[in-house]
Amino acid sequence: MDKYVQFDLVLPTDKIFGFGERTREFGLTSGAWNMYSKKQDSLYDDGTGGLQGSGVHPFILYQTRNKSYAGIFFRNSAPTSPVLHPNGDGKMIVSYITTGGPLDVIFFLPGTVHEITSRYFNVIGRPAMPPVWAQGWHQASTGYDSLDKVKAMIAAYKTNGMPLDGVFLDNAYMDKFADFTVGTSFDGLLDYTKTMNSDGHHLILAVDAGIPTGDNDYYKYCTDN
């Protein structure tokens, strides 16, 4: 149906790994492993549903009968809920349930873990080499609601002789939380960024997925709550 698509597979094993950000158990068990981003911290997803993390990574590795590995990449822009259900004989039923398409389902046939992940990266693209400063010390807080507070924080690092490579600013720097804007409390941010760069610091700005329209209901919600 237009709003419901289900794609079922029977895998020859119950040793399955993947489906996005996992902070606890490495292997996946039976349950619903939601795949859509809610821009929240990664919770302990135990397969009960509704515990999706901040990112989406719909790829799994599974062990084959001869102890090698294979992979499945289920690419889809709509919310997806993969459901795992053991069928009782050491195999696992995998049901990909999503609210729509189009779908790209790519299978990576048996090989070593290194070979399968390498083929996967050939499809999605290999990670770029990060700059050296990106691997350094970074400071972030939702409490930086003015440029003066940012300056004071950076000055405190200098005073205490602590290294600082990057500063992250959340949406408080925006004008009423609107992307691609700068609020009045951050007047002079561009000029100060040049000063930061000359001192070896780098500024990273958050850009949220929501783009406001009209009276900016999101701003009203934040200020009312």
N, C-alpha and C positions, 0 to 999 in steps of 0.2 A: 504494500500500500504506500501511498505518497508519504505518510507520516510514520510508517512503521516498516522497518526492514529487518529481517532476521536471517542470519547466515550461520549454519551449524556445521561443525566438524567433529569427528571422533579421532583423537590423538592416541597413539599407541603407548602412552605412558601417563603417569600422574606427576612426573617431575617436570614442572613448568616454571619458568622464571620470566619476570618482566612486568609489563603494563605500568609504565610510568614510575613515579617516585615512591620508593618503598623505604620506610625508616625502621622497620623491625624485621620480621621473618623474610628470608631471602626467597624461598620457594613459595609458589602460590598454591592455595588450597581451594576447596569448593567455596563458592560465593559469587557475589556481584562486584566486579572491580570497575567502578565508574571511571569514564574517561572524558571529562570536560573540565576546562580550567575555570576556577572561581576566584582566582587571585587571592588565595588564602594560604596560610602556612600549611605545610604538609602534615596532615594528621596521621594518626595510627590507623591505617586502612586495613581492617580485618575481614573485608569481604561482605560486610553486612549491607553495603550500599549507602550512597549519600555522603561518602567520606573522601571525595576526590581532592587531590592536592592542587598545588599552584600551577603545575605544568601537565602537559599531555604527551605521552610517549607510547603509542599503541603498538609496541613490538614485543614479541615473546620468543624465547628460546625454549625448546623442549627436547628431551632425550629420546632417541629412536630405539628400536629393538636391539640393534647391535652396539648400543652405548655411544654412538656418535650423536650429533645434534642437528637440528633443523630450526628454521625460524619462520615466523609469519608477521608481516607488516600490514596492518589493517588501517589504511589511510582514509580519513573521512572528516569533513569539516563540521559535521553535525555531532551533537552529544551522543556518545556511545557507551553502552554498558555491557562489557564482556561478562558472561556468566559461565563459571566452571562447575561441572557436576560429574563426579566419579560415577562410572557405570558398573562398578562392582568387580571387575576382572582386571584391575590394574590400569585400565584405560581412562581417559578423561574426555567428556563431551564439552566442547567449547561452543557457546552460542554468542555470536556477536549481534547485539540488539541495538539499533540506532534509529533516530527519528527521521532519517532521510539519506539521500545520496548527493552527488555521485560517489561511488566507492572505488577504491583501488585496493585489491587484495593481492599481495605479492608473497610468494613462497620461496624460501631459500632452502634448497634440498640438502641432504645430509652432508656433514663435514665436521671439522673440529669447531670448537667455539670461536677460535680466532678466524677461521675461514668464513663462518656464517656472519659474524659481526663485520668482517671486512666487506663482504658482499652487500650487507645492509648499508654501510657507509657509502658504498658506491652509488646507492640509490638516493639517499637523503643528502649526500654531500659530506665531506670530511670536515671536522672542526678546523677553524682557522687558528693559526699560531697566535696566542694572545701577546700583547705588548708586555714588556717587563714590568711596567708600573701596575698592570692589572693583577699581578700576583703579589702585590705588596700589601701594606696596611691600609684599610679603608674604614671610614667613619660614616655612620648613618643614624638618623633619628627622625621620628615624626614630629619632634618638638621644635625643629628649626623653622619657625614661622616668620622669620625676618632675616634680612641680610646681616644685620648687626649681630644676631646670635651666631650666625655662621662665622663671621669674622672673629668673634670672641672665642669660639671653639678652636679655630685654627691658631689663634694667638696663644691659647693655652697649650697646645701641642708644642709650639716653638719654645715657650717658657720652660716647659718641663723636659725639653730635649728628646721628645718622642718622634719617631718617624711617622709620616703621613703621606700616602701616595694618592688616595682618592677620597672624594667627599660625595656622598649620595644625598640628593634632595628629593623628598617625597612631594606629593602634590600641593603642599602648602605654599610653594613658590609661585603657583599659578594664580591667575585672576579668577576667583570664584571657582577654582578647580577645573578650569577649562584648558584643555590641551593646547599647546603652542602659544600660550600667553604667559606674561609675567605680571604678578600683582604689584601694587604700589609699595608694599613692605619690602619688596626686593628691587626697588629702583637702583640702578647702577650695577646690576648683576653682571652684565656683559663686560663692563670695564674692569670689575673686580676679578672676573675670570682670567683676564690677561695677567693680573698680578699673581693669581694663584699659579698659573702656568710658569711664570718666571721663577717662582719659588719651588718648582718641581711638583706641585699639586695638580690634580685633575678633577674636574667637576663632572658628575654623572647625574643627569636629570631623569626622573621618573616620567613616563608617558603612559597614561592609563588607556584602557581600551575604549572607554565611553567618551563619546563626543557630545557635548550638551547642545540642546536646541532650545529656542524660545527663552523662557525665563530661567533656565538652568535648574531643573527640579533637583538634581543631585546636590547642588550647593544649598538649596533650601533644606534638604534632608539632613545634611551634615551640620548646618548651623542650628537646626531645631533639635538635634539629638546630641 
